[in-house]
Amino acid sequence: MDSDGDGIGDLNGIASKLEYLKDLGVTAAWLSPIFKSPMVDFGYDISDFFDIQPEYGTMEDFRALIKKAKELDLKIILDFVPNHSSDENEWFKKSVKREKGYEDYYVWHDGKINTDTGKREPPTNWLQYFRGSAWQWNEERQQYYLHQFAVQQPDLNYRNPDVVEQMKRVLRYWLNEGVAGFRCDALPPLFEVLPDAEGQFPDEQLSGATQDAEDRDYLTTAYIENQPETIDMVYQWRQVLDDHQRIHGGSSSVLLIETYSPAWFTMQFYGNRSVEGAHLPFNFNLITVMEQSPLSGANVQKAIDLWLNNMPAGRTANWVLGNHDKRRAASRYGEQHIDAMNMLIMMLPGASVTYQGEELGMTDAQISWVDTVDPWACNSNPDIYEKYTRDPARTPFHWTSGSNAGFSTAAQTWLPLAADYVTINVATESAAQRSHLHIYKALIELRKSLKTLQNGATKYQALIEDVFVLKSASLATHELNLLPGEALVMTTK
């Protein structure tokens, strides 16, 4: 929600709509980055981890948001972006100048000399997420720096203890401001493999997944993702949260992890017998399994099995349909399936996670090349940008059927609206006798009244390819017409 008419959502806009979240029945809200940033990657390039981006508001606005959320018994979770900073961050500027204490704050390398041409080249063939080399030459320092995302997002060096302590300071600072926890962004590339005795990093191998040599999938990521040190760093961050509660009291803080890593790596984030890790490594199986093959009863079971059969005993599962990096759930699964998918994540044991708009059945907007702002897409070209763009799922939220869907009084919003906002919006769905929103709210009410949906025994099975059945041990009579012992039956045709 935009409170000041500039077409961009802000903290005061969020504060003005907290009652909506309370009415929905959700218990916590995670905000994408609100920190000071040049906005190359819309806040994921942070120039000051300890201040608010002016277009979103001020520290006073943030404190007012926290105060109101606490009055409504809502938790506010912030986005923690540990892998990199902005190249406009003072840490990077000092590192470029080799100022004492900042020389090795980032991953720097001399590169290597091509014996055939005599020219200096990047240290390795590593590729960034946003297409092209993951190394950028800095003329002032006369070295390359690593950036696994945009050129303007240099990777922090977590093999430097000063960096580790600095990022813990970031966590403590915002915990002291009253946040209820953090969602940790982009964990797989936090560490890269150690260089060899000569200081050289290894090249990645061809993956065979694509012929596009600029695409990150062109190479494997064995040396630049999922290193064992990443797991230990999460354990250290959990200790920061637990220590804060021990010292200051109050409720425990939550640690959420973004990772698309394979199960053998992801499950380690939970912790082990001797140390606690993340409360919830995000479970994206209902996204990734269906990206590889169509929605079906069999694939729904595959996605659920992949998590529950690998999750350590005593840990909490979680279920996610969508996020700001993937196409909207209603567009991926089909609008006719969004209610069933919301039912699924509300009835499976553990925590359910909703990306804003899924409760309404919001769909992807059509974003032209001219209107594209996502750096991943902008680094491509008009012929292939739709393969990479994340803009269609990031468009403004639909409050009403009026101008700009009630999101802003500006002449133009930061991204164009989805075309169906006239019918898919809070006001219209609230007034309708039956809607996605009504079903979603009824599901949360059922979930809260029946703790067995979160903690009890659940049976599920794909009876045939296109029929998936889920049965909770003690479903009670409810307006969703579920009777004791009855089941949710989802058909995918």
C-alpha positions in Angstrom: 0.0 0.0 0.0 1.3 3.4 -1.0 0.6 6.1 1.6 2.2 9.1 0.0 1.1 8.9 -3.7 4.5 8.2 -5.3 3.3 4.8 -6.8 5.5 2.8 -4.4 4.4 0.8 -1.4 5.8 2.0 1.9 5.9 1.4 5.7 3.0 3.7 6.5 1.0 2.0 3.8 1.6 -1.4 5.4 0.8 0.0 8.8 -2.6 1.3 7.5 -3.5 -2.2 6.3 -2.3 -4.3 9.3 -6.0 -4.9 10.3 -6.5 -6.7 7.0 -3.8 -9.2 8.0 -5.3 -9.6 11.4 -8.7 -10.2 9.9 -7.2 -12.8 7.6 -6.0 -14.7 10.6 -2.3 -14.7 9.7 0.1 -14.4 12.6 3.2 -12.9 11.0 4.2 -10.8 8.0 7.6 -11.0 6.3 8.7 -7.8 4.5 11.0 -7.8 1.5 14.1 -5.5 2.1 13.3 -2.1 3.5 16.9 -1.0 4.0 18.8 1.9 2.3 19.5 0.9 -1.3 20.3 2.3 -4.8 17.4 -0.1 -5.8 19.3 -1.9 -8.6 17.7 -5.1 -7.4 14.8 -3.5 -5.6 16.3 -3.5 -2.1 18.5 -6.6 -2.3 21.5 -4.3 -3.0 21.9 -2.7 0.4 24.0 0.4 0.9 23.2 0.7 4.7 22.0 -2.3 6.7 21.1 0.0 9.6 18.8 2.5 8.0 15.5 2.6 6.0 15.2 3.3 2.3 13.7 6.9 2.1 11.0 6.0 -0.4 9.7 3.4 2.1 9.8 5.8 5.1 11.9 6.5 8.2 13.0 4.8 11.3 10.2 6.5 13.1 7.8 5.1 10.6 9.3 1.6 11.1 8.9 1.9 14.9 5.3 3.0 14.5 4.7 -0.1 12.3 6.3 -2.4 14.9 4.2 -0.7 17.7 0.9 -1.1 15.8 1.8 -4.7 14.9 2.4 -5.6 18.5 -0.9 -4.0 19.5 -2.6 -6.3 17.0 -0.5 -9.3 18.1 1.1 -9.6 14.7 4.8 -10.5 14.2 7.0 -8.5 11.7 9.8 -10.5 10.1 12.5 -8.7 8.1 14.5 -9.8 5.1 18.1 -10.5 6.0 20.4 -10.2 2.9 23.7 -11.7 4.0 25.4 -12.8 0.8 26.3 -9.3 -0.6 25.9 -5.6 -0.2 25.5 -2.8 -2.7 28.7 -1.4 -4.3 27.6 1.9 -2.8 28.0 0.5 0.7 30.7 2.2 2.7 32.2 -1.2 3.4 32.8 -1.8 -0.3 34.2 1.7 -0.9 36.7 1.2 1.9 37.6 -2.3 0.6 38.2 -0.8 -2.9 40.7 1.6 -1.2 42.2 -1.2 0.9 41.5 0.7 4.1 42.7 -1.1 7.2 40.1 -3.7 8.4 38.2 -3.7 5.1 40.9 -5.1 2.7 39.3 -8.6 2.6 35.7 -7.7 3.4 34.8 -8.9 -0.1 36.1 -11.7 -2.4 38.9 -10.1 -4.4 41.3 -11.8 -6.9 44.0 -10.8 -9.3 42.6 -12.9 -12.1 44.9 -14.8 -14.4 46.9 -14.0 -17.5 45.9 -15.7 -20.7 49.1 -17.2 -22.0 48.0 -16.9 -25.7 46.8 -13.3 -25.6 48.8 -12.0 -22.7 45.6 -10.3 -21.4 44.2 -10.5 -17.9 41.0 -12.5 -17.5 38.6 -13.3 -14.7 39.9 -15.9 -12.2 37.3 -18.6 -13.2 34.4 -19.2 -15.6 31.8 -18.8 -12.8 28.5 -17.3 -13.8 26.2 -14.9 -11.9 22.5 -15.5 -11.4 21.6 -12.5 -13.6 23.6 -13.7 -16.6 27.2 -13.3 -17.5 30.5 -13.6 -15.6 30.4 -13.5 -11.8 33.6 -11.5 -11.7 34.0 -7.7 -12.3 37.2 -5.8 -12.7 37.7 -2.8 -10.4 40.0 -0.3 -12.0 40.9 1.5 -8.7 41.8 -1.6 -6.8 43.2 -3.4 -9.9 41.5 -6.6 -9.0 38.4 -8.6 -9.8 35.6 -8.9 -7.2 33.0 -11.7 -7.0 29.3 -11.0 -7.5 27.0 -13.9 -7.7 24.1 -11.5 -8.4 24.3 -8.1 -10.2 27.6 -6.3 -10.9 26.4 -3.8 -8.2 26.1 -6.5 -5.6 29.6 -7.6 -4.5 29.8 -10.8 -2.5 30.8 -10.4 1.2 33.7 -12.6 2.3 32.5 -14.8 5.1 35.9 -16.3 5.6 36.8 -12.9 7.2 35.7 -13.0 10.9 35.1 -9.3 10.8 32.4 -9.8 8.2 30.8 -12.5 10.2 30.7 -10.3 13.3 29.4 -7.3 11.3 26.4 -9.2 10.0 25.6 -10.5 13.5 25.6 -6.8 14.5 22.9 -6.3 11.8 20.8 -9.0 13.3 21.1 -7.7 16.9 20.3 -4.1 15.8 17.0 -5.1 14.3 16.1 -7.5 17.1 16.6 -4.5 19.4 14.1 -2.6 17.2 11.5 -5.2 18.0 11.4 -7.5 14.9 10.2 -11.1 15.5 12.8 -12.7 13.3 14.4 -12.9 9.8 14.0 -14.5 6.5 17.5 -15.1 5.2 17.9 -14.4 1.5 19.8 -16.5 -1.0 21.8 -18.8 1.3 23.3 -21.3 -1.2 26.0 -19.0 -2.6 27.1 -17.6 0.9 30.4 -19.4 0.7 32.4 -20.6 -2.3 35.1 -23.3 -2.2 38.5 -22.4 -0.8 41.2 -21.6 -3.4 44.1 -24.0 -3.8 47.7 -23.5 -2.6 48.4 -21.0 -5.4 45.3 -19.0 -4.6 43.4 -20.2 -7.6 39.7 -21.2 -7.7 38.5 -24.1 -9.9 36.4 -23.7 -12.9 32.9 -25.1 -13.0 32.0 -27.9 -15.5 29.5 -27.7 -18.3 26.1 -28.8 -17.0 24.4 -29.7 -20.3 21.3 -28.0 -19.1 21.3 -25.2 -21.7 23.3 -23.9 -24.7 23.1 -20.3 -23.5 26.6 -19.6 -22.3 25.4 -16.5 -20.4 22.8 -18.4 -18.3 24.0 -19.6 -14.9 22.5 -23.0 -15.6 25.1 -23.4 -18.4 27.6 -24.5 -15.8 27.4 -26.6 -12.6 27.6 -24.8 -9.3 29.6 -27.3 -7.3 32.1 -24.8 -6.2 29.9 -21.7 -5.6 26.9 -23.1 -3.9 25.9 -25.4 -0.9 29.3 -25.3 0.9 29.4 -26.9 4.4 30.4 -23.6 6.0 27.0 -22.1 5.0 25.3 -24.6 7.4 27.5 -23.6 10.3 26.8 -19.9 9.6 23.1 -20.5 10.0 23.7 -22.2 13.3 25.7 -19.1 14.4 22.8 -16.8 13.5 20.4 -19.0 15.4 22.6 -18.6 18.4 22.4 -14.8 18.0 18.6 -15.0 18.1 18.6 -17.4 21.1 21.1 -15.3 23.0 19.1 -12.2 22.4 16.0 -13.8 24.0 18.0 -15.2 26.9 19.4 -11.7 27.7 16.4 -9.5 26.9 13.5 -11.9 27.5 10.3 -11.9 25.5 9.2 -14.3 22.8 11.6 -16.3 20.7 12.6 -15.0 17.3 12.2 -17.1 14.1 14.8 -17.9 11.5 13.6 -18.7 8.0 16.0 -19.8 5.3 15.6 -19.3 1.5 17.2 -22.2 -0.3 16.5 -24.2 -3.4 19.2 -26.7 -2.5 18.7 -30.5 -2.7 17.2 -32.2 0.3 20.5 -33.6 1.7 21.7 -30.0 2.1 18.5 -28.2 3.0 17.6 -30.5 5.9 20.9 -29.7 7.6 19.7 -26.1 8.1 17.3 -27.4 10.8 20.2 -28.3 13.1 21.3 -31.5 14.7 21.4 -33.2 18.1 24.0 -30.8 19.4 23.0 -27.5 17.8 19.9 -25.6 16.7 19.6 -24.2 13.2 16.8 -22.5 11.3 13.2 -23.0 12.6 12.1 -23.3 9.0 14.1 -23.8 5.8 11.6 -22.8 3.2 10.0 -25.8 1.5 9.6 -24.9 -2.2 8.8 -28.4 -3.4 5.3 -27.5 -4.4 6.9 -25.0 -6.7 10.0 -26.8 -8.0 8.4 -30.3 -8.6 5.6 -28.7 -10.6 8.1 -26.6 -12.6 9.6 -29.9 -13.9 6.3 -31.5 -14.6 2.6 -30.6 -14.7 0.3 -30.4 -11.7 -1.1 -33.8 -10.9 -2.0 -35.9 -7.9 1.1 -37.9 -8.3 3.3 -34.9 -8.4 1.6 -33.3 -5.4 2.4 -36.5 -3.5 6.0 -36.4 -4.8 6.5 -32.9 -3.5 5.1 -33.7 -0.1 7.1 -37.0 0.2 10.3 -35.2 -0.8 10.0 -33.0 2.3 8.4 -35.3 5.0 10.5 -38.3 4.1 13.7 -36.3 4.5 12.9 -34.0 7.4 14.7 -34.8 10.7 12.5 -36.1 13.5 11.0 -33.4 15.8 11.3 -30.6 13.3 8.4 -28.5 11.8 7.5 -28.8 8.2 6.3 -25.8 6.1 4.5 -25.4 2.9 4.9 -22.7 0.3 3.0 -22.1 -3.0 4.7 -19.0 -4.3 7.1 -16.1 -3.7 8.4 -12.9 -5.3 10.8 -14.8 -7.5 8.4 -17.2 -9.1 5.2 -16.8 -11.2 2.1 -16.4 -9.1 0.5 -19.7 -7.9 -2.8 -19.1 -9.7 -0.9 -18.7 -13.0 1.3 -21.7 -12.5 -1.3 -24.1 -11.2 -4.3 -22.7 -13.0 -6.9 -20.3 -11.5 -9.3 -23.3 -11.1 -6.8 -24.9 -8.6 -5.8 -22.0 -6.3 -8.5 -22.9 -3.7 -7.5 -26.5 -3.6 -3.8 -25.6 -3.3 -4.6 -23.2 -0.5 -6.6 -26.0 1.2 -3.6 -28.3 0.8 -1.0 -26.0 2.6 -3.5 -25.2 5.3 -4.2 -28.9 6.0 -0.8 -30.4 5.9 1.1 -30.6 9.2 3.4 -27.7 10.1 3.5 -24.0 9.1 1.8 -22.6 6.0 3.3 -19.6 4.1 1.2 -17.3 1.8 2.7 -14.9 -0.7 0.5 -11.8 -0.7 -2.3 -12.1 -3.3 -2.6 -15.9 -3.1 -5.6 -15.5 -0.8 -7.3 -13.6 -3.6 -6.2 -15.8 -6.5 -4.1 -13.0 -8.0 -2.5 -13.9 -11.3 0.6 -12.7 -13.2 0.5 -9.3 -14.9 1.6 -8.9 -18.5 4.8 -6.8 -18.3 6.2 -5.5 -21.6 9.9 -5.2 -22.3 9.6 -1.5 -22.0 8.0 -1.7 -18.5 10.5 -4.4 -17.3 12.6 -3.4 -14.3 13.9 -6.7 -12.9 17.7 -6.8 -13.5 17.6 -10.5 -14.3 15.4 -9.8 -17.3 17.0 -6.5 -18.1 20.4 -8.3 -18.5 18.8 -10.4 -21.3 17.0 -9.0 -24.4 13.5 -8.5 -25.7 13.3 -11.9 -27.2 14.1 -13.9 -24.1 13.3 -11.6 -21.1 10.1 -13.3 -20.2 12.1 -16.5 -19.3 13.9 -14.5 -16.6 11.6 -11.7 -15.5 10.1 -11.8 -12.0 8.1 -8.6 -12.5 4.8 -10.3 -13.3 4.5 -11.7 -9.7 5.6 -8.4 -8.1 2.8 -6.1 -9.3 0.9 -3.9 -6.8 -1.6 -5.6 -4.5 -5.3 -5.4 -5.4 -7.4 -3.6 -2.7 -10.3 -2.4 -4.7 -11.7 -2.3 -8.3 -11.0 1.5 -8.4 -8.1 3.5 -9.8 -4.7 1.6 -9.4 -6.6 -1.1 -7.6 -6.7 1.1 -4.5 -3.0 0.7 -4.1 -1.9 4.3 -4.9 -3.3 7.7 -5.8 -0.3 8.2 -8.2 -0.8 8.6 -11.9 1.3 5.5 -12.4 2.4 2.6 -10.1 6.0 1.3 -10.0 4.9 -1.7 -12.1 1.7 -2.0 -14.2 -1.3 -3.7 -12.6 -2.5 -7.2 -13.5 -5.5 -6.9 -15.8 -7.9 -8.8 -13.6 -7.7 -6.4 -10.6 -11.3 -5.2 -11.3 -12.7 -8.6 -10.1 -9.8 -10.0 -8.2 -9.4 -7.7 -5.2 -10.1 -7.5 -1.5 -13.3 -5.3 -1.7 -15.0 -7.3 -4.4 -14.2 -10.7 -2.9 -15.2 -9.5 0.6 -18.6 -8.5 -0.7 -19.2 -11.6 -2.8 -21.1 -14.5 -1.3 -18.4 -16.9 -2.3 -14.8 -16.1 -3.2 -11.2 -17.2 -2.9 -10.8 -14.8 0.0 -13.7 -16.3 1.9 -12.4 -19.8 1.4 -8.9 -18.7 2.5 -10.2 -17.1 5.7 -12.4 -20.2 6.5 -9.3 -22.4 6.1 -7.3 -20.3 8.6 -10.2 -20.4 11.0 -10.4 -24.2 10.7 -6.6 -24.5 11.1 -6.7 -22.5 14.3 -9.6 -24.4 15.8 -8.1 -27.8 14.9 -4.5 -28.1 16.1 -4.3 -31.6 14.6 -4.1 -29.9 11.2 -0.7 -28.5 12.3 0.4 -31.2 14.7 -1.7 -34.3 14.2 -1.6 -37.4 12.1 -2.3 -36.8 8.4 -2.7 -39.4 5.7 -2.4 -38.6 2.0 -2.1 -40.4 -1.3 -2.5 -39.9 -5.0 -5.2 -42.5 -5.7 -4.7 -42.2 -9.5 -2.6 -39.8 -11.6 -5.1 -36.9 -11.3 -6.7 -37.4 -7.9 -4.9 -36.6 -4.6 -6.6 -37.2 -1.2 -5.6 -35.8 2.1 -7.2 -37.0 5.4 -6.6 -35.5 8.9 -7.3 -37.8 11.9 -9.9 -35.5 13.5 -11.5 -33.0 11.1 -14.6 -31.4 12.7 -17.8 -30.2 11.1 -17.1 -26.9 9.5 -18.5 -24.5 6.9 -16.1 -26.1 4.4 -18.4 -29.1 4.7 -15.7 -31.3 6.0 -17.1 -33.9 8.4 -15.3 -36.0 11.0 -13.1 -38.5 9.3 -13.8 -37.0 5.8 -11.1 -35.9 3.5 -10.0 -33.2 1.1 -10.1 -34.7 -2.4 -8.3 -32.6 -5.1 -8.6 -33.4 -8.8 -6.1 -31.9 -11.2 -8.2 -32.1 -14.3 
